[in-house]
Amino acid sequence: MSLSEWINWLQQHAALSLTAVLVLVTFLALYGVTSWRTRAGLRSRLEHLEKSLKLYSAASAPLLSDNAFGTMTTEQESDLIDRLLACRAAPYATSDLLGQIGAYTDDHDHARLPLLLRTLERESERFLEERDKLLNWLEQPGWGIRFWFGIQPVFPFLFAAALFMLVYQLLWRWSGADISFLGFHTLDTVYFYSRFGSALFSLLLLYPALMGGFRPGEGSILLRLWGIFIAAMYLLHFINPVIAPYVAAAQVLLFLGGFLFTRNKPRKARPFVGHYQTNLPSDPTINALPTTQDNTVSSLVENADNFINNDKDR
């Protein structure tokens, strides 16, 4: 086909050509913006991890010295407290660590330091694993990650097209041109709006499940699969339009049940938090640890028992 024939065809189908151009421009714009935002989100998470690691490393350094669990000078303890308080600014600081830091800064009990050091090391190792994974995704992605990063920016356009079709069906019905097998009876209205609400609800659940964007945590994979399962229930509408209200109600009930997976597990209170013996029995600084209240009470009880036994012997 020659150029003149192309021009004549475009002139004859001006509306169709304009629509195709608008669709193509919209697709490219959404694809480019989504791809950029995905990589920007990964880089932002990487920066947060690096900042948290720097603050944790600075706080762990004084605790790794030989006399960290023994007697410290006022200047050393002040420097340690400053480093620990700086960890509060860590983007990914956990409530467990913040609670231990707050407890130590309140009573300056050196017996809390071994547990505090273990917490810092444990969370630092977890941040290192997450940082290495993000670096591999950004700099050395595998075949699967490359394919996912290539296909994921297509989803916003597909969701926009599906939303457009839903709005079009709603306007078409409001115009009175859509007459189904039940006409405009009350039941048909219930079926239509149940199907419409179910479709919209499915899109709202499926979009974040496929796009992600949130930092993965405990149960995040299960939540995404749960959202995909609830959204996939929309396919049941193709069996029979009469079951539309039941499908919509089941989706809502399953969604409410999903809150059970997002509950934060209550942190079990530890008895005498921080008063633990170190794992190094040969460390001479163990003897320098302050005596805790539970040890004092137990010694008083033992003395009372000895006194009662001696009195009975008499």
Backbone torsions as a table, in degrees:
resi	resn	phi	psi	omega
1	MET	NA	128.7	-176.9
2	SER	-78.1	170.4	-179.0
3	LEU	-64.9	-40.0	179.6
4	SER	-63.3	-37.8	178.1
5	GLU	-67.2	-36.6	175.2
6	TRP	-62.3	-44.5	-179.4
7	ILE	-63.6	-42.4	178.6
8	ASN	-63.1	-40.6	179.2
9	TRP	-64.4	-41.2	179.0
10	LEU	-65.1	-37.6	178.7
11	GLN	-67.5	-35.8	179.6
12	GLN	-73.2	-28.8	-179.3
13	HIS	-120.8	57.0	-176.4
14	ALA	-64.5	-42.5	-178.1
15	ALA	-64.9	-43.8	179.6
16	LEU	-65.6	-39.1	-180.0
17	SER	-66.3	-41.8	178.8
18	LEU	-64.2	-40.4	178.2
19	THR	-63.3	-42.5	179.7
20	ALA	-63.7	-40.3	179.1
21	VAL	-65.4	-43.1	179.2
22	LEU	-63.3	-40.8	178.6
23	VAL	-64.5	-42.1	179.9
24	LEU	-65.1	-43.2	179.0
25	VAL	-64.6	-41.7	178.2
26	THR	-62.8	-42.2	179.6
27	PHE	-62.2	-47.0	-178.9
28	LEU	-65.4	-38.1	179.7
29	ALA	-66.1	-47.2	179.1
30	LEU	-64.5	-38.3	179.8
31	TYR	-63.8	-46.8	-178.5
32	GLY	-66.4	-43.4	-178.9
33	VAL	-66.3	-41.7	-179.5
34	THR	-66.3	-41.8	178.4
35	SER	-63.0	-41.5	179.6
36	TRP	-66.5	-42.8	-178.9
37	ARG	-67.0	-34.3	178.8
38	THR	-64.4	-46.9	179.9
39	ARG	-70.5	-34.8	176.8
40	ALA	-65.4	-37.6	176.9
41	GLY	-65.1	-38.8	177.0
42	LEU	-66.0	-40.5	178.0
43	ARG	-66.9	-35.7	177.3
44	SER	-64.8	-43.0	175.8
45	ARG	-62.1	-37.9	179.1
46	LEU	-64.7	-40.6	177.6
47	GLU	-65.1	-40.4	178.0
48	HIS	-63.7	-39.6	178.5
49	LEU	-65.3	-43.4	-179.7
50	GLU	-64.7	-39.6	177.5
51	LYS	-64.7	-42.4	178.7
52	SER	-63.9	-40.5	179.8
53	LEU	-64.9	-39.4	179.0
54	LYS	-63.5	-43.7	179.9
55	LEU	-67.8	-39.2	178.5
56	TYR	-66.8	-40.1	179.4
57	SER	-65.2	-40.2	178.6
58	ALA	-64.8	-34.7	179.0
59	ALA	-77.6	-29.0	-178.7
60	SER	-78.1	-26.9	-175.6
61	ALA	-56.7	-49.9	179.5
62	PRO	-64.9	-28.1	-178.6
63	LEU	-76.0	-15.5	179.4
64	LEU	-89.6	-2.6	178.9
65	SER	-74.2	167.2	-174.8
66	ASP	-66.7	-38.4	-176.0
67	ASN	-102.5	26.2	-176.7
68	ALA	-66.5	-37.6	-176.5
69	PHE	-95.9	6.3	178.4
70	GLY	-107.3	-139.4	-180.0
71	THR	-83.0	129.0	176.8
72	MET	-117.9	147.3	176.1
73	THR	-71.4	165.7	179.9
74	THR	-63.0	-37.1	179.3
75	GLU	-68.0	-41.4	178.7
76	GLN	-65.6	-41.7	179.6
77	GLU	-67.1	-37.6	177.5
78	SER	-64.6	-40.2	177.5
79	ASP	-66.1	-38.7	178.5
80	LEU	-64.4	-43.0	179.8
81	ILE	-64.2	-38.8	177.9
82	ASP	-62.4	-40.9	179.6
83	ARG	-68.7	-38.3	178.5
84	LEU	-67.9	-40.7	178.4
85	LEU	-66.8	-29.3	176.8
86	ALA	-66.1	-24.7	178.3
87	CYS	-65.7	-18.2	176.8
88	ARG	-65.1	-22.9	178.6
89	ALA	-85.0	-1.0	178.5
90	ALA	-66.3	129.6	-177.9
91	PRO	-59.0	-32.2	-175.1
92	TYR	-112.6	29.1	177.4
93	ALA	-67.3	134.1	-177.9
94	THR	-89.4	160.4	179.6
95	SER	-66.6	-30.2	178.4
96	ASP	-63.7	-47.7	179.4
97	LEU	-65.4	-42.7	-179.8
98	LEU	-63.0	-36.3	177.6
99	GLY	-66.3	-40.5	178.2
100	GLN	-67.4	-38.7	178.0
101	ILE	-64.4	-43.1	178.7
102	GLY	-63.7	-38.1	179.4
103	ALA	-66.6	-39.5	-178.9
104	TYR	-70.9	-41.3	-179.6
105	THR	-67.7	-20.5	179.0
106	ASP	-79.9	-46.4	-174.5
107	ASP	-111.4	-7.6	179.5
108	HIS	53.4	38.9	-180.0
109	ASP	-85.3	114.3	-177.5
110	HIS	-67.8	-16.5	178.1
111	ALA	-68.4	-14.9	177.5
112	ARG	-82.1	-16.1	-172.0
113	LEU	-65.4	-40.8	178.4
114	PRO	-59.3	-43.9	178.4
115	LEU	-66.0	-37.6	178.7
116	LEU	-64.7	-39.3	178.0
117	LEU	-66.0	-41.9	179.3
118	ARG	-64.1	-37.6	178.2
119	THR	-65.5	-42.9	178.2
120	LEU	-62.1	-43.0	-179.7
121	GLU	-67.6	-40.2	-179.5
122	ARG	-64.3	-45.5	-179.4
123	GLU	-70.8	-33.1	177.1
124	SER	-64.5	-41.2	177.4
125	GLU	-63.1	-39.0	178.5
126	ARG	-66.6	-39.2	177.4
127	PHE	-67.1	-36.1	178.2
128	LEU	-64.3	-42.9	177.8
129	GLU	-62.0	-42.7	179.6
130	GLU	-67.4	-37.5	178.8
131	ARG	-65.9	-42.6	178.5
132	ASP	-62.2	-38.4	178.9
133	LYS	-65.6	-41.7	179.0
134	LEU	-66.3	-38.9	178.3
135	LEU	-63.3	-39.8	177.5
136	ASN	-65.5	-38.3	178.5
137	TRP	-64.6	-37.4	-175.8
138	LEU	-84.7	-37.6	-171.7
139	GLU	-107.2	-35.1	-179.4
140	GLN	-133.5	62.5	-178.2
141	PRO	-70.7	145.7	175.9
142	GLY	-79.6	-177.9	-177.4
143	TRP	-63.5	-42.5	-179.3
144	GLY	-65.4	-41.9	179.6
145	ILE	-67.2	-39.2	177.2
146	ARG	-61.2	-44.9	-179.9
147	PHE	-63.7	-41.3	-179.5
148	TRP	-66.2	-43.9	178.1
149	PHE	-65.2	-24.4	178.3
150	GLY	-80.9	-34.2	-176.7
151	ILE	-93.2	-22.9	-177.1
152	GLN	-62.2	-39.7	179.1
153	PRO	-65.7	-9.4	178.2
154	VAL	-77.4	-25.9	-174.4
155	PHE	-60.1	-42.6	178.8
156	PRO	-56.9	-39.0	178.6
157	PHE	-66.0	-41.9	179.3
158	LEU	-65.1	-40.0	178.3
159	PHE	-67.3	-38.4	176.7
160	ALA	-63.4	-39.9	178.3
161	ALA	-66.2	-41.4	178.8
162	ALA	-65.1	-39.9	177.8
163	LEU	-65.2	-38.1	176.8
164	PHE	-62.1	-41.1	179.3
165	MET	-65.8	-37.6	177.9
166	LEU	-64.3	-45.6	179.2
167	VAL	-64.3	-37.9	178.7
168	TYR	-63.1	-43.0	177.7
169	GLN	-63.7	-37.6	179.1
170	LEU	-65.9	-45.6	178.7
171	LEU	-66.2	-36.6	178.7
172	TRP	-63.3	-37.7	178.7
173	ARG	-72.0	-41.7	179.7
174	TRP	-63.0	-27.5	178.7
175	SER	-75.8	-10.6	178.3
176	GLY	87.3	6.5	-178.6
177	ALA	-86.3	-14.8	-177.9
178	ASP	-97.6	110.7	178.5
179	ILE	-121.9	114.1	-177.1
180	SER	-92.5	-170.3	-172.9
181	PHE	-68.4	-16.6	177.6
182	LEU	-105.0	5.9	-177.9
183	GLY	69.8	-138.1	179.4
184	PHE	-111.1	35.4	177.5
185	HIS	-68.9	166.9	-178.9
186	THR	-62.0	-40.6	-179.7
187	LEU	-63.5	-39.7	179.0
188	ASP	-64.2	-36.9	177.3
189	THR	-64.6	-41.1	178.3
190	VAL	-64.0	-42.8	-179.9
191	TYR	-64.5	-42.1	-177.5
192	PHE	-65.5	-49.5	-177.4
193	TYR	-71.3	-28.2	173.9
194	SER	-66.3	-42.8	177.9
195	ARG	-66.4	-40.5	178.3
196	PHE	-64.5	-46.2	178.5
197	GLY	-64.2	-37.8	178.4
198	SER	-64.9	-41.0	179.4
199	ALA	-65.4	-44.7	179.5
200	LEU	-64.9	-41.1	178.2
201	PHE	-63.8	-38.9	179.2
202	SER	-65.2	-40.6	178.2
203	LEU	-64.2	-41.2	-179.8
204	LEU	-65.2	-29.9	178.2
205	LEU	-84.1	-36.8	-174.4
206	LEU	-74.7	-33.4	-176.5
207	TYR	-61.7	-54.6	178.7
208	PRO	-66.3	-28.0	179.6
209	ALA	-67.2	-35.9	-179.6
210	LEU	-88.0	-35.7	-176.5
211	MET	-81.0	-29.9	-179.8
212	GLY	68.5	-128.8	-179.4
213	GLY	93.4	-14.3	179.1
214	PHE	-97.7	151.7	177.9
215	ARG	-69.5	125.1	-177.4
216	PRO	-65.1	138.0	178.6
217	GLY	-135.5	-164.0	-178.4
218	GLU	-69.1	122.4	179.0
219	GLY	81.3	7.3	-177.3
220	SER	-68.0	-38.7	178.9
221	ILE	-65.4	-41.0	178.4
222	LEU	-63.5	-38.4	179.3
223	LEU	-65.8	-40.1	179.0
224	ARG	-65.8	-42.7	176.6
225	LEU	-64.5	-36.6	178.2
226	TRP	-64.6	-42.1	177.3
227	GLY	-64.3	-40.6	178.0
228	ILE	-64.9	-39.0	179.3
229	PHE	-64.2	-44.0	179.5
230	ILE	-64.6	-41.1	179.0
231	ALA	-65.9	-35.6	-179.1
232	ALA	-68.5	-17.7	177.5
233	MET	-65.5	-16.2	177.2
234	TYR	-61.0	-26.7	179.8
235	LEU	-62.8	-19.3	178.6
236	LEU	-66.3	-19.6	179.3
237	HIS	-64.7	-25.4	-178.7
238	PHE	-75.1	-12.5	178.0
239	ILE	-71.4	-51.1	-178.9
240	ASN	-160.2	128.7	179.7
241	PRO	-63.3	-20.4	-176.3
242	VAL	-67.1	-26.9	-177.1
243	ILE	-86.6	8.3	-177.1
244	ALA	-56.8	-47.1	179.8
245	PRO	-62.0	-36.1	-178.5
246	TYR	-69.9	-38.1	178.0
247	VAL	-65.6	-44.5	179.2
248	ALA	-62.4	-41.7	178.6
249	ALA	-65.4	-39.4	178.6
250	ALA	-64.6	-38.5	178.3
251	GLN	-63.7	-42.2	179.5
252	VAL	-64.8	-42.5	179.8
253	LEU	-64.7	-40.7	177.8
254	LEU	-67.7	-34.9	177.0
255	PHE	-64.9	-44.8	177.6
256	LEU	-63.3	-35.0	176.2
257	GLY	-66.0	-23.8	178.4
258	GLY	-65.9	-19.5	177.6
259	PHE	-65.4	-21.2	177.0
260	LEU	-64.5	-28.0	-179.4
261	PHE	-82.5	-15.1	-176.3
262	THR	-101.9	1.7	178.2
263	ARG	-68.0	135.3	175.7
264	ASN	-77.5	126.2	179.2
265	LYS	-66.9	130.1	180.0
266	PRO	-65.0	136.3	-180.0
267	ARG	-74.9	120.3	-178.7
268	LYS	-67.6	130.5	-179.9
269	ALA	-70.6	128.0	178.7
270	ARG	-88.9	134.2	177.0
271	PRO	-68.6	126.8	179.9
272	PHE	53.7	62.2	-175.0
273	VAL	-56.7	129.6	176.2
274	GLY	94.5	-15.2	-178.6
275	HIS	-91.5	77.9	-179.9
276	TYR	-126.6	148.3	175.8
277	GLN	-78.5	148.4	179.8
278	THR	-76.9	161.2	-177.9
279	ASN	-80.5	4.4	-179.0
280	LEU	-113.1	90.0	-176.9
281	PRO	-66.9	-21.0	-179.3
282	SER	-87.2	-0.2	-178.4
283	ASP	-72.2	121.7	-177.7
284	PRO	-68.3	-15.9	-178.2
285	THR	-77.4	-9.0	179.5
286	ILE	-63.1	-38.1	-178.8
287	ASN	-67.9	-18.9	-178.9
288	ALA	-85.7	-8.0	-179.9
289	LEU	-66.2	141.6	-179.0
290	PRO	-68.0	147.9	179.0
291	THR	-73.7	131.5	-176.7
292	THR	-86.9	167.9	-175.9
293	GLN	-66.5	-34.5	-178.2
294	ASP	-67.8	-34.8	176.8
295	ASN	-65.8	-38.4	-180.0
296	THR	-64.8	-45.0	-179.9
297	VAL	-64.3	-41.7	-179.5
298	SER	-64.3	-36.9	179.0
299	SER	-67.0	-37.3	177.8
300	LEU	-65.8	-39.5	178.5
301	VAL	-64.5	-42.6	178.9
302	GLU	-62.5	-41.1	178.7
303	ASN	-64.0	-38.9	179.2
304	ALA	-65.8	-40.4	178.0
305	ASP	-63.2	-42.0	178.7
306	ASN	-62.9	-39.5	-179.7
307	PHE	-65.4	-41.3	179.5
308	ILE	-65.9	-40.7	-179.8
309	ASN	-65.4	-40.6	179.4
310	ASN	-65.3	-36.7	-179.9
311	ASP	-67.7	-36.0	176.3
312	LYS	-66.5	-36.6	-179.1
313	ASP	-64.8	-32.9	179.4
314	ARG	-68.2	NA	NA
